[in-house]
Amino acid sequence: MSAPCAIDTRTRCDRCARTVGRAYRFHESAGASRLRCLGCALTHRPLVLRSLSIALVVGSVLVAINQGDALVSGQWNRTLVWKVPLTYIVPFVVATWGALLNTRVK
C-alpha cells in the first residue's frame, strides 16, 4: 500500500507567492478572482482608490460640519492642524477595513 500524497492546503498570495494564513479574495473584470496576502491587499489599487474617494467625500462633509465655522471665520488655530487630516484619515481607514473584512476568505 502506498503512502497518501501530501496535499498542500496552505494558501499562497497570487501576487507575491507568500504563504498566508488569512487571504483576501479580489474579483477581476473577467470573472476570475485572485487571492492576496494582507500586504498585497492593502496595496491593491482598486481598493486604495475606492477608499480614497470615500475618504474625500466623507471627510469633506465632516470637516464642513465640525470645523466649518472656524474655517469660514478665519480663526485658524493649532488644533485644526491635526483635526482636519484626522477627519480624512478616519473614513479612509474605516472604508479600507470594511473592504478587507468583505473580501476575507474564511
PyMOL commands that set and color helices and strands:
alter all, ss='L'
color gray80, all
select helices_A, chain A and resi 38-42+45-73+79-103
alter helices_A, ss='H'
color red, helices_A
select strands_A, chain A and resi 11-12+19-20+24-27+33-36
alter strands_A, ss='S'
color yellow, strands_A
deselect
rebuild
show_as cartoon
